[in-house]
Amino acid sequence: MNKNAFRNMSYGVYVVTTWDNGRATGCTANSAMQITSDPATIAVSINHDNYTNKCIAESGRFALSILGENSDPGIIGAFGFFSGKDKDKFEGIGQTIKGCMPVVADACAYVVCEVIDKMETSSHTVFLGKVVDADVLQPDTPMTYAYYHNVIKGKSPKNAPTYLAEE
Ligand SMILES: Cc1cc2nc3c(=O)[nH]c(=O)nc-3n(C[C@H](O)[C@H](O)[C@H](O)COP(=O)(O)O)c2cc1C
């Protein structure tokens, strides 16, 4: 099997946020997709070992901050390479509250979801969320996962579903 074929799949770059007993937290994720339009639903795949997984399961809600090409790339690292268990993920990162959820201010759009179902895999939980709020924050070109790799020269850690060992 040539896993490089997976590199030909397209994704965006998001920060999936939620509440941890009143404290905002979250992680970087590329594995988000719209599943239905009416009612609008979105799915995200979050590793069992990510602190965000436990927090989404407990709060029953998550938000997607959709990063743009002009979003600070440092946001991806801050949310993607540390755990919210030991760190305040929003330290030094602008936050805004939308639909009662914490959202990254330096994003081009956001979507707020209420968890309506989930599916367990061997390593990740796929949360299915019903969209309860969404809006555009600023005009920008949404960042693709390919842009993150090819232009920003970013890497993905093991907990990303799209991780390739040769990275
Ligand atoms: C570009 C990128 C994409 C990622 N995509 C995902 C993803 O879709 N699902 C996931 O579970 N982790 C993904 N990760 C890894 C998590 O962001 C990372 O494990 C994070 O440290 C988890 O933080 P937490 O423990 O606070 O939840 C990604 C990381 C990066 C940098």
The ligand as an ORCA input file, in Angstrom:
! r2SCAN-3c Opt
* xyz 0 1
  C      -1.711     20.128     11.120
  C      -2.200     19.255     12.250
  C      -3.355     18.509     12.083
  C      -3.836     17.707     13.123
  N      -5.000     17.021     12.946
  C      -5.509     16.283     13.959
  C      -6.780     15.657     13.827
  O      -7.473     15.784     12.826
  N      -7.217     14.899     14.878
  C      -6.496     14.737     16.015
  O      -6.945     14.030     16.906
  N      -5.296     15.364     16.199
  C      -4.801     16.135     15.191
  N      -3.616     16.797     15.356
  C      -2.848     16.580     16.591
  C      -3.355     17.373     17.782
  O      -3.545     18.730     17.450
  C      -2.297     17.257     18.906
  O      -2.183     15.895     19.273
  C      -2.576     18.131     20.117
  O      -1.385     18.286     20.853
  C      -3.649     17.590     21.025
  O      -3.849     18.520     22.065
  P      -4.765     18.196     23.338
  O      -4.111     17.070     24.084
  O      -4.807     19.466     24.101
  O      -6.112     17.798     22.817
  C      -3.133     17.633     14.341
  C      -1.979     18.418     14.525
  C      -1.514     19.219     13.494
  C      -0.282     20.057     13.712
*
